[in-house]
Amino acid sequence: MSMSEDDDVEELREYSEEGQDDYQDVVKQRDGMPEEEYDEDRDDWRDATTHKQTRRDGILLSLSGFALLVFIEAILSKGAKFRTAAIIMGVISLLLTVPKFVLNVLMDKRFSEMIEILFGVALLILWSTGVVALTFNNGVFFTPGTGYFSTWFNLILSGYYIFLNARISNIRQIQKNKEITEGKDADKISYKRGASPVLAAIWFTSLAVLTQSIIALNNDVEVARAKYGISAGVFSLLIIILMLTFSVKTFGGWLNYFYMAIILLGIWTVVVLSCTMTDPFLFKFDLGGGLSTSAVVANGFYASLGSFVGSMMLVYKCHLNVLLYEASIHSKKTTRLLYMTFLMLTSFLVFVQGIQECNDIKSCNRNRFNTAGIVLGFISFFLASVTMWFLRPSQHTTEYVMEQVPVSTFEVGVGFVLVFLWTASSIALTFPSRSPFYETSTGYFAIWSSFILSIIYLSAAFPDNSKVNNKLKQYCIDFHAPNGQPPESNYGMIVSVIGIFVQLAASVTTCIEGLNCKDDDIFVYVISLLSLVILAILLVRPPDKLGHLALLLILFYVVLWYAGVAVITLKGPFVDAAGNGFYAGWAVLFGGVYTLRSYKFQLGSLDSND
C-alpha cells in the first residue's frame, strides 16, 4: 500500500462517524477498484455522510422549535385537560434537543449511530405519549391549533430521526443507488417503490380515524356515524394488510392493486362526506344572522382527509404501475382522465359542503357564500363529468371516443375554464371571514385541492412539446433563479414567497371587511416585508458571494418564523386554524426549514480571527 493510499484510508477513518465498520467497508470496496473510481466513490460517500449530519442538525433545530411551540400554547391554555403534561413534555424535549444541537453544531461533537438511535427512541416514546394524551379524548390540543400540529410534527420528526440514523452510509450502497438512478429503468423502480410509503401513511391515518371513532362512540356522539368510522377504519386496515403482505405477482398484478386502491378511495370518500362535515368530527354552532362557527375534532378530521388524499395518491401510483407493466394505453391520456376524476370528487365535496351549510342555518339566502359554493361546485362537477364521458378511451382503440373536436383544443378549453373557476373560488370563498369556507372545514381544503388539480390538469392537457408546456416546465419545475442554485434548492424559498403573499392578503382582507387593523396585523406586515427582503437577497445573490452570510440569513429566517408562527397563530390574528393566514404561516416556516436543508452553501473556511 502506497503512502497516498495510506493517507486516503486515514482520512476516511477520521471522517467516518460509524468508526471501524465503515472503515472496513471502505478498504474492502477499494480492493481491485481503479484509483479514479475509488476517488470518485470516496467523495460521494463523504458528501452523503456530510449531508446526513446536516439533516440531523436540521431535525434537532426543528424539534427544538416545535417543542417550544407546544410549551407556549400549553402555558396559554389555562384550565385545559393535561395542560401540565404538555408543559412538562415541552420542557423535557427542549432539555434533550437544545444541548444536543449545541454539541453537534457549535462544539462539533458527534456521537455513534447507536447513541443517536437511542436518542431518537427516547424522543419517539416521549411524543408518542404526547400524541395519545394531548390530542385524543378532549386533551389540551384536541382541536386544530399550533400545539396540535407541533405535537404531531415532533412525533413524525422523532421517527424520521431514528430512520435517518438507522441507515448506515457506505460506498457500496451509494454506488448501487447511483447505478439505479442513472439506469434506464429508474422510473419503473421508483414507481414500484412509491406505493409502499403511501400505504404506510394510510395505515396510520386509518388507525387514527378508528381510535377517534371509538372514543366518539364511548362518548355517545353521533353513534351511527361513529360506527361507520370504525367500520371504515377496520376495512381499510385489512385492505392495506393484504396489499402489503402479498407481492404484486401473488396479488394478480398491478391492476388488482389499482382496483383495491379504488375501493379504498370509495370508502374514504364516504367517510369524508358523512363524518367530517358534521358529527362526530365536526360540530356546528349557529351564531345567527346567517353566520355559524365550527369546532373540529382534529385527529378524526385530519386523519379522514389524510386517508382520502392518500387513497387518491395510491390510485395514481397503482395507475402508473399498470401503465408501465400491464397496459398498452397511452399514459398521458389516461392520467389526464385520472386528474379529472379527482377534480370531480373535490368539486362534489364543495357542492355538498355548501348544501350542508344551508341546512345548518336553515336557509341559503342568509349567506351568499353558501349559494356560491353550491353553484361553483356543481359547475365544476358537471364539466368534469362531461369531459370524462366524452373523452373516455374506447374499448377497441386507444384513441378518444370524441373525434369531431380536436382533443387538445377541447381539453385546453375546459382546463382554462376550470382554472379560472377555482382561482376565483379560492379568492372569493376562502378569504372573507363571513364565508363558511373561511375556517378549517372539508370545503376549505376541497376548494384549494380543486384549484391545484385544475392547474395540474391544464398543464397535462397541452401537448408535450408545446410552447406553453415548455414555459410551465421552465418556470415551475426547472426554475433557475439568479443565485445559480439548482431548482430543488429554490423550492423552499418559492413556497415561502407564496405563503407570505397569501398571509398578507388574508391580513388585508380583515382590514377591508371593517375589522380594525390591530397590532397583530401590523406584526404580520413587518415580519412579511423583512422576510421578503431576506428571500430576495438569497434568490438574487449567488452563494459564493454571500459566503457565511447565506447561512446566517437562513438561520435567522427560520428562527424568525418560529417566533412568527408562535405570535400569529397563538396571539393573533390567525388563531385556532383560522383559514389561509394560519396555514400560510406554517407553509412559510416549512419553506424556510426546507431551504436550510437544501441550499448549497459555499462557506469556505474560517480562521481564528473570524
MILOBA-789573 format. One line per field, with one value per residue (C-alpha): residue number from 1; x, y, z. Coordinates in nm, 4 decimals, always signed. Last residue first. Example, Ala and Ser with C-alpha at 12.3 -4.5 7.8 and 13.67 -1.06 7.14 Angstrom:
# MILOBA-789573
pos [2:1]
X [+1.3670:+1.2300]
Y [-0.1060:-0.4500]
Z [+0.7140:+0.7800]
This chain:
# MILOBA-789573
pos [610:609:608:607:606:605:604:603:602:601:600:599:598:597:596:595:594:593:592:591:590:589:588:587:586:585:584:583:582:581:580:579:578:577:576:575:574:573:572:571:570:569:568:567:566:565:564:563:562:561:560:559:558:557:556:555:554:553:552:551:550:549:548:547:546:545:544:543:542:541:540:539:538:537:536:535:534:533:532:531:530:529:528:527:526:525:524:523:522:521:520:519:518:517:516:515:514:513:512:511:510:509:508:507:506:505:504:503:502:501:500:499:498:497:496:495:494:493:492:491:490:489:488:487:486:485:484:483:482:481:480:479:478:477:476:475:474:473:472:471:470:469:468:467:466:465:464:463:462:461:460:459:458:457:456:455:454:453:452:451:450:449:448:447:446:445:444:443:442:441:440:439:438:437:436:435:434:433:432:431:430:429:428:427:426:425:424:423:422:421:420:419:418:417:416:415:414:413:412:411:410:409:408:407:406:405:404:403:402:401:400:399:398:397:396:395:394:393:392:391:390:389:388:387:386:385:384:383:382:381:380:379:378:377:376:375:374:373:372:371:370:369:368:367:366:365:364:363:362:361:360:359:358:357:356:355:354:353:352:351:350:349:348:347:346:345:344:343:342:341:340:339:338:337:336:335:334:333:332:331:330:329:328:327:326:325:324:323:322:321:320:319:318:317:316:315:314:313:312:311:310:309:308:307:306:305:304:303:302:301:300:299:298:297:296:295:294:293:292:291:290:289:288:287:286:285:284:283:282:281:280:279:278:277:276:275:274:273:272:271:270:269:268:267:266:265:264:263:262:261:260:259:258:257:256:255:254:253:252:251:250:249:248:247:246:245:244:243:242:241:240:239:238:237:236:235:234:233:232:231:230:229:228:227:226:225:224:223:222:221:220:219:218:217:216:215:214:213:212:211:210:209:208:207:206:205:204:203:202:201:200:199:198:197:196:195:194:193:192:191:190:189:188:187:186:185:184:183:182:181:180:179:178:177:176:175:174:173:172:171:170:169:168:167:166:165:164:163:162:161:160:159:158:157:156:155:154:153:152:151:150:149:148:147:146:145:144:143:142:141:140:139:138:137:136:135:134:133:132:131:130:129:128:127:126:125:124:123:122:121:120:119:118:117:116:115:114:113:112:111:110:109:108:107:106:105:104:103:102:101:100:99:98:97:96:95:94:93:92:91:90:89:88:87:86:85:84:83:82:81:80:79:78:77:76:75:74:73:72:71:70:69:68:67:66:65:64:63:62:61:60:59:58:57:56:55:54:53:52:51:50:49:48:47:46:45:44:43:42:41:40:39:38:37:36:35:34:33:32:31:30:29:28:27:26:25:24:23:22:21:20:19:18:17:16:15:14:13:12:11:10:9:8:7:6:5:4:3:2:1]
X [-1.3278:-0.9984:-0.9331:-0.9603:-1.2803:-1.3002:-1.5103:-1.8818:-2.0244:-2.3743:-2.5996:-2.9449:-3.1416:-3.1810:-3.1899:-3.4260:-3.6547:-3.6664:-3.7511:-4.0267:-4.1589:-4.1958:-4.3608:-4.6087:-4.6895:-4.7727:-4.9794:-5.1853:-5.2911:-5.3455:-5.5487:-5.8019:-5.8330:-5.6512:-5.7304:-5.5619:-5.4914:-5.4665:-5.3435:-5.1907:-5.1362:-5.1239:-4.9506:-4.7254:-4.5981:-4.5858:-4.3739:-4.1353:-4.0765:-4.0722:-3.7848:-3.5864:-3.6103:-3.5195:-3.2259:-3.0906:-3.1390:-2.9648:-2.6752:-2.6153:-2.6191:-2.3901:-2.1324:-2.0461:-2.2727:-2.0749:-2.0118:-2.3783:-2.5017:-2.7039:-3.0505:-3.2610:-3.0932:-3.1109:-3.4766:-3.5557:-3.4112:-3.6021:-3.9234:-3.8768:-3.8496:-4.1655:-4.3531:-4.2311:-4.3451:-4.6812:-4.7722:-4.6745:-4.9026:-5.1843:-5.1318:-5.1138:-5.4683:-5.6070:-5.9704:-6.2219:-6.4003:-6.4009:-6.1168:-5.8919:-5.9644:-5.8933:-5.5544:-5.4496:-5.5520:-5.3768:-5.0578:-5.0783:-5.1233:-4.8296:-4.6089:-4.7100:-4.6240:-4.2810:-4.2182:-4.3105:-4.0658:-3.7954:-3.8469:-3.8354:-3.5051:-3.2700:-3.4727:-3.4094:-3.0265:-2.8741:-2.7264:-2.8463:-3.0139:-3.3028:-3.3390:-3.6816:-3.6721:-4.0099:-4.2327:-4.0739:-3.9129:-4.1661:-4.4531:-4.2727:-4.2159:-4.5796:-4.6930:-4.4672:-4.5977:-4.3616:-4.5666:-4.9059:-5.1127:-5.3697:-5.1165:-5.0636:-5.4403:-5.4888:-5.2214:-5.3723:-5.7217:-5.5847:-5.4301:-5.7526:-5.9615:-5.7371:-5.7749:-6.1529:-6.1630:-5.9486:-6.1981:-6.5000:-6.3815:-6.3516:-6.0939:-6.2333:-6.3011:-6.5193:-6.8328:-6.7684:-6.8148:-6.4369:-6.3725:-6.0527:-6.1655:-6.4700:-6.3830:-6.0130:-6.0252:-6.3424:-6.1971:-5.8928:-6.1257:-6.3352:-6.0450:-5.8545:-6.1683:-6.2425:-5.8787:-5.8816:-6.2075:-6.0581:-5.7316:-5.9294:-6.1379:-5.8484:-5.6169:-5.8788:-5.9673:-6.3482:-6.5292:-6.3369:-6.4945:-6.4312:-6.0640:-5.7936:-5.6511:-5.8832:-6.1323:-6.2903:-6.2819:-6.0954:-6.3143:-6.3012:-6.6740:-6.7604:-6.4654:-6.5196:-6.8906:-6.8209:-6.5510:-6.7681:-7.0648:-6.8563:-6.7059:-7.0486:-7.1925:-6.9103:-6.9380:-7.3145:-7.3108:-7.0159:-7.1761:-7.5024:-7.3199:-7.1230:-7.4500:-7.5262:-7.8814:-8.0396:-7.9241:-8.1587:-8.1979:-7.8617:-7.7262:-7.9117:-7.7547:-7.4095:-7.4731:-7.5711:-7.2468:-7.0433:-7.2132:-7.1056:-6.7516:-6.7219:-6.8560:-6.5857:-6.3240:-6.4585:-6.4798:-6.1258:-6.0022:-6.1740:-6.0314:-5.6799:-5.7464:-5.8710:-5.5485:-5.3514:-5.5372:-5.4268:-5.0649:-5.0207:-5.1252:-5.2892:-5.0760:-5.1288:-4.9513:-4.6100:-4.5648:-4.9289:-5.0393:-4.7543:-4.8696:-5.2260:-5.1006:-4.9287:-5.2336:-5.4756:-5.2385:-5.2244:-5.6049:-5.6139:-5.3654:-5.5891:-5.8889:-5.6825:-5.5462:-5.8956:-6.0113:-5.6951:-5.7390:-6.0966:-6.0612:-5.7453:-5.8641:-6.2170:-6.3180:-6.5344:-6.7458:-6.8924:-7.2072:-7.3268:-7.6513:-7.7573:-7.7466:-7.4434:-7.5417:-7.2947:-7.1508:-6.9586:-6.7125:-6.5554:-6.8580:-7.0650:-7.0910:-6.8989:-6.6119:-6.8084:-7.0509:-6.8913:-6.5316:-6.6177:-6.7977:-6.4932:-6.2793:-6.4518:-6.4592:-6.0882:-6.0112:-6.2170:-6.0298:-5.6996:-5.8164:-5.8909:-5.5442:-5.3775:-5.5726:-5.4341:-5.0841:-5.0726:-5.2501:-5.1774:-4.9122:-4.7278:-4.7539:-4.6263:-4.8624:-4.8430:-4.8513:-5.1658:-5.3436:-5.2516:-5.3701:-5.7072:-5.7452:-5.6553:-5.9098:-6.1819:-6.1156:-6.1027:-6.4177:-6.6057:-6.4963:-6.5896:-6.9246:-6.9816:-6.9084:-7.1617:-7.4345:-7.3378:-7.3480:-7.1516:-7.2309:-6.8955:-6.7917:-6.8830:-6.6787:-6.3765:-6.4175:-6.4386:-6.1173:-5.9306:-6.0565:-5.9817:-5.6274:-5.5754:-5.6894:-5.4416:-5.1610:-5.2370:-5.2950:-4.9380:-4.7967:-4.9878:-4.8437:-4.4937:-4.5458:-4.6820:-4.3687:-4.1480:-4.2950:-4.2960:-3.9321:-3.8239:-4.0138:-3.8653:-3.5114:-3.5427:-3.2941:-3.0284:-2.8820:-3.0800:-3.0246:-2.6487:-2.6247:-2.8199:-2.5756:-2.2748:-2.4143:-2.4869:-2.1333:-1.9691:-2.1223:-2.3802:-2.5631:-2.9326:-3.0542:-2.9604:-3.2093:-3.4865:-3.4403:-3.4541:-3.7555:-3.9426:-3.8594:-3.9586:-4.3032:-4.3638:-4.2489:-4.4633:-4.7667:-4.7143:-4.6406:-4.9615:-5.1772:-4.9956:-5.0352:-5.4054:-5.6672:-5.8874:-5.7961:-5.4712:-5.5330:-5.6849:-6.0539:-6.0226:-5.7178:-5.4627:-5.2761:-5.2567:-5.2134:-4.9962:-4.7849:-4.7228:-4.5995:-4.4042:-4.1995:-4.1557:-4.0295:-3.7955:-3.6379:-3.6181:-3.4359:-3.1720:-3.1357:-3.0804:-2.8172:-2.6396:-2.6341:-2.5073:-2.2097:-2.1881:-2.0509:-1.9269:-1.8690:-1.8874:-2.1286:-2.3194:-2.3349:-2.2926:-2.5288:-2.7920:-2.7673:-2.7991:-3.1174:-3.2714:-3.2890:-3.3702:-3.6163:-3.7917:-3.8162:-3.9576:-4.2223:-4.3199:-4.3560:-4.5745:-4.7950:-4.8363:-4.9409:-5.2103:-5.3464:-5.7050:-5.7298:-5.7665:-5.5342:-5.4272:-5.1647:-4.8903:-4.9792:-4.9521:-4.6017:-4.4724:-4.6009:-4.4426:-4.1110:-4.1222:-4.1838:-3.8754:-3.6488:-3.7651:-3.6977:-3.3436:-3.2785:-3.4143:-3.1808:-2.8838:-2.9620:-3.0087:-2.6610:-2.5119:-2.6793:-2.5500:-2.1973:-2.2186:-2.3528:-2.0819:-1.8074:-1.9517:-1.9645:-1.6044:-1.4867:-1.6800:-1.4999:-1.1592:-1.2201:-1.3370:-1.0192:-0.7944:-0.9316:-1.1055:-0.9438:-0.9675:-1.1267:-1.4585:-1.2929:-1.0951:-1.4018:-1.6178:-1.3533:-1.3503:-1.7302:-1.7324:-1.4320:-1.5954:-1.9569:-1.8911:-1.6404:-1.4178:-1.1209:-1.1189:-1.1774:-0.8755:-0.6678:-0.7695:-0.6699:-0.3392:-0.2464:-0.3296:-0.1018:+0.1816:+0.1482:+0.0000]
Y [+3.5071:+3.5750:+3.2025:+3.1364:+3.0479:+2.8277:+2.8345:+2.8646:+2.7776:+2.6699:+2.4653:+2.5252:+2.2009:+2.1648:+2.5319:+2.5891:+2.3128:+2.4752:+2.8120:+2.6675:+2.4848:+2.8169:+2.9872:+2.6995:+2.7188:+3.0872:+3.0165:+2.7634:+3.0213:+3.3096:+3.0943:+2.9600:+3.0204:+2.7150:+2.8170:+3.1601:+3.3777:+3.7419:+3.6676:+3.5640:+3.1928:+3.1631:+3.4924:+3.5087:+3.1490:+3.1329:+3.4488:+3.3218:+3.0038:+3.2344:+3.4465:+3.1390:+3.0056:+3.3436:+3.3977:+3.0543:+3.1366:+3.4751:+3.3358:+3.0540:+3.2947:+3.5382:+3.2613:+3.3012:+3.5552:+3.5922:+3.2170:+3.1537:+3.3546:+3.6728:+3.7059:+3.4387:+3.4697:+3.8509:+3.8450:+3.5908:+3.8175:+4.1208:+3.9182:+3.8068:+4.1644:+4.2540:+3.9575:+4.0226:+4.3846:+4.3195:+4.0339:+4.2473:+4.5227:+4.2696:+4.1794:+4.5486:+4.5901:+4.6635:+4.7105:+4.4568:+4.6606:+4.3943:+4.5749:+4.5320:+4.1591:+4.1235:+4.2961:+4.0323:+3.7435:+3.9011:+3.9430:+3.5774:+3.4668:+3.6881:+3.5332:+3.1789:+3.2351:+3.3741:+3.0867:+2.8241:+2.9919:+2.9908:+2.6200:+2.5378:+2.7216:+2.4331:+2.1983:+2.4232:+2.4088:+2.7306:+2.9919:+3.2838:+3.4411:+3.1934:+2.8804:+2.7155:+2.3769:+2.2682:+2.5780:+2.8396:+2.6205:+2.3389:+2.5821:+2.7544:+2.4246:+2.3312:+2.6650:+2.6355:+2.2894:+1.9926:+1.7645:+1.8701:+2.0762:+1.8876:+1.7975:+2.1652:+2.2169:+1.9094:+2.0171:+2.3664:+2.2244:+1.9858:+2.2729:+2.4782:+2.1711:+2.0945:+2.4549:+2.4315:+2.0833:+2.2018:+2.4761:+2.2552:+1.9923:+2.2565:+2.4774:+2.8299:+3.0570:+2.8118:+2.9157:+3.2669:+3.5580:+3.5823:+3.6623:+3.4835:+3.1278:+3.1865:+3.4735:+3.4035:+3.0237:+3.0419:+3.2878:+3.0660:+2.7665:+2.8970:+3.0421:+2.7123:+2.5183:+2.7352:+2.7153:+2.3355:+2.3013:+2.4984:+2.3010:+1.9786:+2.0756:+2.2138:+1.9210:+1.6628:+1.8158:+1.8216:+1.5780:+1.2813:+1.2112:+0.8496:+0.9027:+0.6882:+0.3738:+0.1555:-0.1246:-0.0490:+0.3246:+0.5602:+0.8204:+1.1735:+1.2292:+1.0870:+1.2245:+1.5718:+1.5618:+1.4564:+1.7193:+1.9951:+1.8890:+1.8682:+2.2098:+2.3656:+2.1930:+2.3082:+2.6627:+2.6745:+2.5155:+2.7245:+3.0440:+2.9637:+2.9124:+3.2344:+3.4272:+3.3794:+3.4317:+3.3223:+2.9607:+2.8912:+2.6664:+2.7771:+2.4199:+2.3081:+2.5857:+2.4866:+2.1251:+2.2335:+2.4302:+2.1363:+1.9057:+2.1226:+2.1664:+1.7886:+1.7319:+1.9574:+1.7505:+1.4292:+1.5704:+1.7036:+1.3556:+1.2092:+1.4856:+1.4038:+1.0368:+1.1334:+1.3260:+1.0174:+0.8107:+1.0416:+1.0844:+0.7112:+0.5989:+0.2597:-0.0553:-0.1892:-0.4321:-0.3134:+0.0599:+0.1590:-0.0581:+0.0866:+0.4400:+0.3538:+0.1991:+0.5268:+0.7377:+0.5182:+0.5362:+0.9156:+0.9294:+0.6951:+0.9171:+1.2188:+1.0391:+0.8900:+1.2359:+1.3839:+1.1243:+1.1679:+1.5465:+1.5280:+1.2391:+1.3805:+1.7419:+1.7194:+2.0456:+2.3065:+2.5124:+2.8594:+2.9909:+3.3084:+3.3810:+3.6419:+3.3922:+3.2333:+2.8779:+2.6268:+2.3342:+2.0360:+1.8499:+1.5041:+1.3113:+1.4927:+1.7115:+1.7814:+1.5487:+1.2286:+1.1558:+1.3104:+1.2444:+0.8873:+0.8283:+0.9461:+0.7309:+0.4101:+0.4963:+0.5786:+0.2485:+0.0602:+0.2421:+0.1419:-0.2190:-0.1914:-0.0473:-0.3246:-0.5694:-0.3956:-0.4115:-0.7872:-1.0914:-1.0422:-1.3133:-1.1260:-0.7906:-0.9427:-1.0201:-0.8827:-0.5080:-0.5159:-0.7577:-0.5572:-0.2405:-0.3985:-0.5110:-0.1644:-0.0010:-0.2444:-0.1712:+0.2086:+0.2124:+0.0033:+0.2287:+0.5433:+0.3846:+0.3140:+0.6791:+0.7787:+0.5730:+0.6765:+1.0523:+1.1247:+0.8722:+0.9382:+0.5743:+0.6008:+0.9209:+0.7488:+0.4521:+0.6927:+0.8668:+0.5351:+0.4146:+0.7501:+0.7421:+0.3830:+0.4842:+0.7738:+0.5359:+0.2770:+0.5458:+0.6691:+0.3159:+0.2567:+0.5798:+0.4756:+0.1375:+0.2676:+0.4589:+0.1524:+0.0417:+0.3955:+0.4491:+0.1219:+0.1936:+0.5418:+0.4125:+0.1521:+0.3268:+0.3310:+0.6537:+0.6327:+0.2602:+0.2946:+0.5771:+0.3776:+0.0894:+0.3244:+0.4776:+0.1334:+0.0139:+0.3277:+0.3070:+0.5035:+0.3077:+0.3961:+0.3614:+0.7241:+0.8589:+0.6248:+0.7211:+1.0930:+1.0283:+0.8773:+1.1764:+1.4079:+1.2481:+1.2646:+1.6263:+1.7125:+1.5628:+1.7716:+2.0858:+2.0435:+2.0206:+2.2974:+2.5358:+2.4739:+2.2241:+2.0884:+1.8258:+2.0002:+2.0174:+1.6702:+1.6136:+1.2404:+1.2434:+1.5194:+1.5603:+1.2114:+0.9983:+1.2488:+1.3208:+0.9549:+0.9104:+1.2322:+1.0979:+0.7499:+0.8964:+1.1365:+0.8488:+0.6421:+0.9290:+0.9441:+0.5665:+0.5941:+0.8680:+0.6652:+0.3625:+0.5650:+0.6911:+1.0507:+1.3730:+1.6860:+1.9831:+2.2253:+2.4742:+2.2365:+1.8965:+1.9947:+2.2917:+2.0777:+1.8125:+2.0793:+2.2102:+1.8702:+1.6973:+1.9863:+2.1187:+1.7819:+1.7656:+2.1201:+2.0531:+1.7270:+1.9001:+2.1774:+1.9263:+1.7197:+2.0321:+2.1070:+1.7519:+1.8836:+2.2583:+2.5010:+2.7622:+2.7076:+2.9856:+2.7803:+2.4813:+2.7040:+2.8145:+2.4654:+2.3113:+2.5956:+2.5412:+2.1704:+2.2614:+2.4858:+2.2345:+1.9543:+2.1742:+2.2542:+1.8861:+1.7929:+2.0452:+1.9073:+1.5548:+1.6752:+1.8286:+1.5034:+1.3098:+1.5553:+1.5214:+1.1425:+1.1573:+1.4015:+1.1809:+0.8742:+1.0521:+1.1715:+0.8181:+0.6860:+0.9293:+0.8504:+0.4757:+0.5143:+0.7061:+0.4615:+0.1569:-0.0885:-0.4241:-0.3677:-0.0286:-0.1743:-0.3906:-0.0977:+0.1285:-0.1388:-0.1912:+0.1823:+0.1865:-0.0722:+0.0849:+0.4192:+0.4973:+0.8688:+0.8299:+1.1324:+1.0107:+0.6667:+0.8196:+1.0442:+0.7508:+0.5476:+0.8279:+0.8924:+0.5242:+0.5211:+0.8183:+0.6425:+0.3332:+0.0000]
Z [+1.2054:+1.3926:+1.4326:+1.0611:+0.8812:+0.5762:+0.2624:+0.3198:-0.0171:+0.0784:-0.1494:-0.0013:+0.0531:+0.4320:+0.5307:+0.2373:+0.3634:+0.7072:+0.5498:+0.3336:+0.6373:+0.8200:+0.5225:+0.4874:+0.8596:+0.8271:+0.5163:+0.7135:+0.9719:+0.7305:+0.4924:+0.7387:+1.1106:+1.2478:+1.6071:+1.5877:+1.2861:+1.4049:+1.6587:+1.9896:+1.9270:+1.5478:+1.4623:+1.7691:+1.7730:+1.3929:+1.3880:+1.6559:+1.4564:+1.1562:+1.2855:+1.3903:+1.0339:+0.8783:+1.1164:+1.0230:+0.6546:+0.6855:+0.8909:+0.6427:+0.3482:+0.5338:+0.5611:+0.1929:+0.0230:-0.2998:-0.3347:-0.2589:-0.5600:-0.4861:-0.6377:-0.4660:-0.1248:-0.1278:-0.2356:+0.0353:+0.3049:+0.1742:+0.1522:+0.5128:+0.6373:+0.4473:+0.5954:+0.9516:+0.9342:+0.7686:+1.0058:+1.3092:+1.1785:+1.1678:+1.5335:+1.6274:+1.5062:+1.1625:+1.2600:+1.1318:+0.8672:+0.5994:+0.4234:+0.7284:+0.7552:+0.3839:+0.4207:+0.6750:+0.4497:+0.1509:+0.3552:+0.4576:+0.0977:-0.0054:+0.2634:+0.1703:-0.1962:-0.1036:+0.1386:-0.1219:-0.3637:-0.0949:-0.0274:-0.3981:-0.4506:-0.3688:-0.5903:-0.8926:-0.8665:-0.7238:-0.9579:-0.7439:-1.0486:-1.0050:-1.2144:-1.2107:-1.3817:-1.2459:-1.2328:-1.4595:-1.7263:-1.7107:-1.7444:-2.0321:-2.2104:-2.1629:-2.3036:-2.6093:-2.6886:-2.6868:-2.4635:-2.5977:-2.3530:-2.1452:-1.8730:-1.7831:-1.7678:-1.5485:-1.2998:-1.2812:-1.2234:-0.9592:-0.7615:-0.7601:-0.6804:-0.3826:-0.2630:-0.2805:-0.1243:+0.1693:+0.2562:+0.1841:+0.4297:+0.7002:+0.8702:+0.8674:+0.5703:+0.3760:+0.5664:+0.4295:+0.6687:+0.7257:+0.3586:+0.2369:+0.1497:-0.0734:-0.3095:-0.3574:-0.3769:-0.5867:-0.8392:-0.8891:-0.8976:-1.1851:-1.3829:-1.3600:-1.4532:-1.7590:-1.8729:-1.8418:-2.0324:-2.3218:-2.3057:-2.3133:-2.6146:-2.8173:-2.7328:-2.8286:-3.1625:-3.1821:-3.4144:-3.2764:-2.9390:-2.8451:-2.7590:-2.9142:-2.7550:-2.9535:-2.9115:-2.5736:-2.6407:-2.4070:-2.2292:-2.3655:-2.3973:-2.0577:-1.8604:-2.0046:-1.9209:-1.5604:-1.5088:-1.6511:-1.4341:-1.1164:-1.1874:-1.2427:-0.9328:-0.7055:-0.8338:-0.7778:-0.4312:-0.3109:-0.4406:-0.2627:+0.0672:+0.0139:-0.0213:+0.3475:+0.4738:+0.1459:+0.1767:+0.4691:+0.7744:+0.9214:+0.9373:+0.6249:+0.4189:+0.5479:+0.4473:+0.0963:+0.0614:+0.1950:-0.0578:-0.3532:-0.2203:-0.1753:-0.5275:-0.6671:-0.4795:-0.6349:-0.9886:-0.9582:-0.8652:-1.1694:-1.3899:-1.2739:-1.3569:-1.7030:-1.7549:-1.6491:-1.9074:-2.1869:-2.0748:-2.0165:-2.3649:-2.3472:-2.3686:-2.0182:-1.7833:-1.6691:-1.7067:-1.7471:-1.4544:-1.2493:-1.3221:-1.2216:-0.8983:-0.8099:-0.9038:-0.7104:-0.4134:-0.4359:-0.4374:-0.1381:+0.0458:-0.0156:+0.1361:+0.4199:+0.5008:+0.4918:+0.7439:+0.9540:+0.9545:+1.0835:+1.3285:+1.4843:+1.4943:+1.6292:+1.4624:+1.6318:+1.3948:+1.3596:+1.2005:+1.0368:+0.8514:+1.1038:+1.3869:+1.5509:+1.4537:+1.6002:+1.4031:+1.5448:+1.3228:+1.3686:+1.5054:+1.3914:+1.0801:+0.7609:+0.8561:+0.9330:+0.6484:+0.3405:+0.4477:+0.5474:+0.2146:+0.0204:+0.2477:+0.1492:-0.2212:-0.2244:-0.0525:-0.3129:-0.5933:-0.4292:-0.4303:-0.8025:-0.8713:-0.6730:-0.8880:-1.1989:-1.0548:-1.0940:-0.9536:-0.5832:-0.5958:-0.8706:-0.6944:-0.3726:-0.0882:+0.2648:+0.1944:-0.0200:+0.2126:+0.5223:+0.3469:+0.2738:+0.6359:+0.7691:+0.5385:+0.6437:+1.0129:+0.9687:+0.7565:+1.0130:+1.2994:+1.1083:+1.0250:+1.3918:+1.4717:+1.2077:+1.3755:+1.7323:+1.6754:+1.9963:+2.2702:+2.4459:+2.4017:+2.0334:+1.9953:+2.1559:+1.9199:+1.6260:+1.7381:+1.7508:+1.4125:+1.2500:+1.3930:+1.2732:+0.9251:+0.9318:+1.0327:+0.7637:+0.5007:+0.5595:+0.5351:+0.2099:+0.0689:+0.1711:-0.0030:-0.3358:-0.4374:-0.4540:-0.7825:-0.9187:-0.8214:-0.9838:-1.3042:-1.3257:-1.2756:-1.5519:-1.7854:-1.5211:-1.3752:-1.0545:-1.0191:-1.0802:-0.8257:-0.5691:-0.6102:-0.5832:-0.2655:-0.1231:-0.1912:-0.0595:+0.2838:+0.4826:+0.7506:+0.7524:+1.1112:+1.1778:+0.9260:+1.0375:+1.4013:+1.3161:+1.0930:+1.3866:+1.6045:+1.3186:+1.2962:+1.6724:+1.6980:+1.3966:+1.5734:+1.8856:+1.6837:+1.4810:+1.7938:+1.9788:+1.6852:+1.6515:+1.5496:+1.8333:+2.0948:+2.1873:+2.5643:+2.5585:+2.4858:+2.4125:+2.1814:+2.1094:+2.4398:+2.5912:+2.2786:+2.0908:+2.3983:+2.4755:+2.1211:+2.1776:+2.4686:+2.3245:+1.9959:+2.1769:+2.3715:+2.0524:+1.8757:+2.1498:+2.1346:+1.7578:+1.8011:+2.0694:+1.8398:+1.5426:+1.7391:+1.8568:+1.7112:+1.8893:+1.6583:+1.9561:+1.7944:+1.5687:+1.7341:+2.0992:+2.0660:+1.8884:+2.1594:+2.4306:+2.2578:+2.1831:+2.5203:+2.7536:+2.4932:+2.4762:+2.8556:+2.8721:+2.6048:+2.7725:+3.1097:+2.9655:+2.7825:+3.0996:+3.2898:+3.0317:+3.0526:+3.0276:+2.9742:+3.2647:+3.1198:+2.7607:+2.7409:+2.9098:+2.6901:+2.3839:+2.4846:+2.5700:+2.2474:+2.0479:+2.2303:+2.1484:+1.7832:+1.7762:+1.9491:+1.7206:+1.4172:+1.5319:+1.6024:+1.2584:+1.0951:+1.2865:+1.1750:+0.8168:+0.8228:+0.9538:+0.6731:+0.4125:+0.5479:+0.5281:+0.1726:+0.0635:+0.2117:+0.0404:-0.2947:-0.2483:-0.1705:-0.4698:-0.7015:-0.5507:-0.5861:-0.9441:-1.0350:-0.8486:-1.0267:-0.7916:-0.7062:-0.3336:-0.2714:-0.1577:+0.1052:+0.2479:+0.2567:+0.4182:+0.6879:+0.7657:+0.7742:+1.0490:+1.2284:+1.3038:+1.2073:+1.2065:+0.9276:+0.8664:+1.0679:+0.9064:+0.5643:+0.6032:+0.7267:+0.4226:+0.1873:+0.3636:+0.3495:-0.0219:-0.0768:+0.1111:-0.1049:+0.0000]
